[in-house]
Amino acid sequence: MAKANRITEALFIERLVRTAARARNLLAPDDPGLALMDLEIEIGTYLDSAAINEHITRDVFEHIQATPALWNLHRDATQPLPKSGVSPEKRRQYVHSRLGRFVKAYLGLTSLGEALLQPSAGALIRSYTRLG
């Protein structure tokens, strides 16, 4: 089933658990893990119709930034859980790394190397992995 959904088995199981926990109100509605799951699902929908090129990871982050609903999910996903001891920057790094790996796995691509972006105020990312 994971392959049919173009995700890893681990992510498939995680989604099953989070979906069941959400349905039973076992997680807070503002749980950042739920926001990350929803963001990945929306990104998958975007990827299904996006023009795929080696810069698709950059394109995904630009799409997140340009789409208010995705921007809100991103904001919620990057908030560390209270009392977790994780800094907002570490949580942001984790979420961005995970989204990059998600794009790579979802499209079945390989890494071609890192690309650095010109510094820009308000940019979500400073670098990304080119895919092919």
VEXDREN-2710 file (C-alpha; in Angstrom, 1 decimal):
% VEXDREN-2710
k/r/px/py/pz
1/MET/0.0/0.0/0.0
2/ALA/2.9/2.4/0.7
3/LYS/4.2/2.0/-2.9
4/ALA/0.7/2.7/-4.3
5/ASN/0.7/5.9/-2.3
6/ARG/4.3/6.7/-3.4
7/ILE/5.6/6.9/0.2
8/THR/7.9/4.9/2.3
9/GLU/6.5/2.1/4.5
10/ALA/7.5/4.0/7.6
11/LEU/5.7/7.1/6.5
12/PHE/2.6/5.0/5.6
13/ILE/2.5/3.5/9.1
14/GLU/3.0/6.9/10.7
15/ARG/0.1/8.3/8.7
16/LEU/-2.1/5.4/9.8
17/VAL/-1.3/6.0/13.4
18/ARG/-1.7/9.8/13.3
19/THR/-5.0/9.5/11.4
20/ALA/-6.4/7.1/13.9
21/ALA/-5.1/9.2/16.8
22/ARG/-6.7/12.3/15.3
23/ALA/-10.0/10.5/14.8
24/ARG/-10.0/9.5/18.4
25/ASN/-9.0/13.0/19.6
26/LEU/-5.8/11.6/21.1
27/LEU/-3.7/14.4/19.7
28/ALA/-4.2/18.1/20.1
29/PRO/-5.7/19.8/17.0
30/ASP/-2.6/22.0/16.9
31/ASP/-0.1/19.1/17.1
32/PRO/2.7/20.0/14.7
33/GLY/3.0/16.3/13.6
34/LEU/-0.6/16.5/12.2
35/ALA/0.3/19.7/10.4
36/LEU/3.3/18.1/8.9
37/MET/1.3/15.1/7.7
38/ASP/-1.3/17.4/6.1
39/LEU/1.5/19.4/4.5
40/GLU/3.0/16.3/3.0
41/ILE/-0.3/15.2/1.6
42/GLU/-0.9/18.6/0.0
43/ILE/2.7/18.5/-1.4
44/GLY/2.0/15.1/-2.9
45/THR/-1.1/16.5/-4.6
46/TYR/1.0/19.4/-6.0
47/LEU/3.7/17.0/-7.2
48/ASP/1.1/15.0/-9.1
49/SER/0.6/17.9/-11.5
50/ALA/3.9/19.8/-11.2
51/ALA/6.5/20.0/-13.9
52/ILE/9.3/17.8/-12.6
53/ASN/12.8/19.1/-13.0
54/GLU/16.0/18.9/-11.0
55/HIS/14.9/22.0/-9.0
56/ILE/11.5/20.5/-7.9
57/THR/12.5/20.7/-4.2
58/ARG/13.0/24.5/-4.6
59/ASP/9.8/24.7/-6.5
60/VAL/7.9/22.9/-3.7
61/PHE/9.2/25.4/-1.1
62/GLU/8.3/28.3/-3.3
63/HIS/4.8/26.8/-3.8
64/ILE/4.4/26.5/0.0
65/GLN/5.4/30.1/0.4
66/ALA/3.0/31.3/-2.3
67/THR/0.0/29.3/-1.1
68/PRO/-1.7/30.7/2.1
69/ALA/-3.1/27.3/3.2
70/LEU/0.2/25.6/2.8
71/TRP/2.0/28.5/4.4
72/ASN/-0.2/28.1/7.4
73/LEU/0.4/24.3/7.6
74/HIS/4.2/25.0/7.3
75/ARG/3.9/27.5/10.2
76/ASP/2.1/25.0/12.3
77/ALA/4.4/22.1/11.4
78/THR/7.5/24.0/12.3
79/GLN/6.3/24.8/15.9
80/PRO/8.1/22.7/18.4
81/LEU/5.9/20.9/21.0
82/PRO/5.7/22.7/24.3
83/LYS/8.2/21.3/26.8
84/SER/9.9/19.3/24.1
85/GLY/13.2/21.1/24.5
86/VAL/13.5/21.5/20.8
87/SER/14.3/25.0/19.5
88/PRO/12.2/26.5/16.8
89/GLU/15.2/26.5/14.5
90/LYS/15.9/22.8/15.0
91/ARG/12.2/22.0/14.4
92/ARG/12.3/24.1/11.2
93/GLN/15.4/22.2/10.0
94/TYR/13.8/18.8/10.7
95/VAL/10.6/19.8/8.8
96/HIS/12.5/21.1/5.8
97/SER/14.8/18.0/5.7
98/ARG/11.8/15.7/5.9
99/LEU/10.0/17.6/3.2
100/GLY/13.0/17.3/1.0
101/ARG/13.2/13.6/1.6
102/PHE/9.5/13.3/1.0
103/VAL/9.7/15.0/-2.4
104/LYS/12.7/12.7/-3.4
105/ALA/10.9/9.5/-2.3
106/TYR/7.5/10.5/-3.7
107/LEU/9.0/11.1/-7.2
108/GLY/11.4/8.2/-7.0
109/LEU/14.4/10.4/-7.8
110/THR/18.0/10.5/-6.8
111/SER/20.2/13.2/-5.4
112/LEU/22.3/15.2/-7.9
113/GLY/24.0/17.5/-5.4
114/GLU/23.3/20.6/-3.3
115/ALA/22.3/23.9/-4.8
116/LEU/22.7/27.2/-2.9
117/LEU/20.3/30.0/-3.3
118/GLN/21.1/33.7/-3.3
119/PRO/20.4/35.1/0.2
120/SER/16.9/36.6/0.2
121/ALA/14.9/38.2/3.0
122/GLY/11.9/36.0/3.8
123/ALA/13.1/33.0/1.8
124/LEU/12.1/29.6/3.3
125/ILE/15.3/27.8/2.3
126/ARG/18.9/28.7/1.7
127/SER/19.8/25.5/-0.1
128/TYR/18.2/22.4/-1.5
129/THR/19.1/19.1/-3.1
130/ARG/18.8/18.9/-6.9
131/LEU/17.0/15.7/-8.0
132/GLY/17.1/13.6/-11.1
END
